[in-house]
């Protein structure tokens, strides 16, 4: 078996049904059933199992799966925090990586950086409306982890 991947805008199923999309990344395993695509280059393998990952979802998962991002978002769901609060609450994160992750989240519009100029300068981070929209998903992960007694020791 071979894993194949191709970006397409319309997927044509073996039944002839066309599935238009905003952009999909199609991932499949080589197998026995043929599938057509509206691209000039046909896929080099046959399809038996297909998985569709919309581009927007792929981009969101790429961002959310970066190391320390879920922890930062989870902590900011609780309350706004200063850099030092986040650094202390996330064991093992370096200042450089935390700064990079906070910058990435701010660039994506999930958090905002607020600077209070009075001496001393105080910088706080808080969720934006888009970031707060992830609160329910993070609470579900928290519930799942709590009910299954997931611990750090259980990680490989």
C-alpha positions in Angstrom: 0.0 0.0 0.0 1.1 3.5 -0.7 -0.1 6.8 0.8 -1.0 9.4 -1.8 -1.9 13.1 -1.5 -3.2 15.7 -3.9 -4.7 19.1 -3.6 -8.0 19.4 -5.5 -10.9 21.8 -5.8 -13.5 19.2 -6.9 -13.6 15.6 -6.0 -15.4 13.1 -8.3 -16.5 9.9 -6.5 -16.7 6.6 -8.3 -20.4 7.0 -8.4 -19.9 10.1 -10.6 -21.0 12.5 -7.9 -18.9 15.6 -7.8 -18.1 17.2 -4.5 -17.1 20.9 -5.0 -15.0 22.5 -2.4 -13.1 25.5 -1.2 -10.0 23.5 -1.5 -9.4 20.0 -0.1 -6.3 18.0 0.5 -7.2 14.4 -0.5 -5.2 11.7 1.2 -5.8 8.1 0.2 -4.3 4.6 0.4 -3.6 2.8 -2.8 -6.1 0.0 -3.4 -8.6 -1.4 -5.8 -11.2 1.3 -6.6 -10.6 4.1 -9.1 -11.4 7.7 -8.3 -11.4 10.6 -10.7 -10.2 14.2 -10.1 -10.8 17.4 -12.0 -7.1 17.9 -12.4 -5.1 17.3 -15.5 -2.8 14.9 -13.7 -4.6 11.8 -12.6 -3.5 10.3 -9.2 -0.8 7.7 -9.6 -2.6 5.1 -7.5 -6.0 3.6 -7.1 -8.2 4.5 -4.2 -9.7 2.2 -1.6 -10.0 4.5 1.5 -10.2 8.3 1.1 -10.0 11.0 3.8 -10.9 14.6 3.0 -9.2 17.4 5.0 -10.5 20.9 4.0 -7.6 23.4 3.7 -9.0 25.7 6.4 -9.2 22.8 8.8 -5.7 21.7 7.9 -4.4 25.2 8.6 -6.2 25.4 11.9 -4.9 22.0 13.0 -1.4 22.9 12.0 -1.5 26.0 14.2 -3.3 24.3 17.1 -0.9 21.3 17.1 2.3 23.4 17.5 4.0 22.7 20.7 2.8 24.7 23.7 -0.1 26.4 21.7 -2.9 24.3 23.4 -1.4 25.0 26.8 -1.3 28.8 26.1 -4.9 28.9 24.9 -6.1 26.8 27.8 -4.4 29.1 30.3 -5.8 32.2 28.6 -9.3 30.7 28.7 -9.0 31.0 32.5 -8.0 34.6 32.5 -5.7 37.1 30.8 -2.0 36.7 31.8 1.4 38.2 31.7 4.3 36.6 29.9 5.9 35.5 33.2 2.6 34.0 34.4 2.4 31.8 31.3 6.1 30.9 31.5 5.7 29.7 35.1 2.5 27.8 34.3 4.0 25.8 31.4 6.9 23.8 32.7 9.6 23.2 30.1 8.8 26.0 27.7 11.7 28.3 26.8 11.2 32.1 26.7 12.1 32.2 23.0 9.5 29.5 22.0 6.8 31.1 24.2 7.5 34.5 22.6 7.2 32.8 19.1 4.0 31.0 20.0 2.4 34.2 21.4 3.4 36.1 18.3 1.9 33.3 16.1 -1.4 33.3 18.0 -1.6 37.1 17.9 -0.9 37.1 14.1 -3.7 34.6 13.6 -6.1 36.8 15.7 -6.6 34.3 18.5 -5.0 36.4 21.2 -4.3 40.1 21.7 -1.2 41.7 23.3 -2.0 44.7 25.5 0.8 47.0 26.5 0.3 49.3 29.6 3.0 51.9 29.1 3.2 53.3 32.7 6.4 52.4 34.5 7.0 49.6 34.7 5.8 48.5 31.3 3.2 45.8 31.7 2.3 43.4 28.9 -0.7 41.1 29.2 -2.2 38.6 26.8 -5.9 37.8 26.4 -8.1 35.8 24.1 -9.8 37.6 21.3 -13.4 36.7 20.3 -12.0 34.2 17.8 -9.7 32.7 20.5 -12.6 32.5 23.0 -14.5 30.5 20.4 -12.1 27.6 21.1 -13.1 27.6 24.8 -15.7 24.9 24.3 -13.3 22.6 22.5 -10.6 23.1 25.2 -13.2 22.4 27.9 -14.2 19.2 26.2 -10.5 18.1 26.1 -10.3 18.9 29.8 -13.4 16.8 30.5 -12.1 14.0 28.4 -8.6 14.0 30.1 -10.2 14.2 33.6 -12.6 11.4 33.1 -9.9 9.1 31.6 -7.4 10.1 34.3 -4.8 11.1 31.7 -1.6 12.0 33.3 1.9 13.2 32.3 3.3 9.9 33.3 1.1 8.1 30.7 2.8 10.0 27.8 5.4 8.1 25.8 
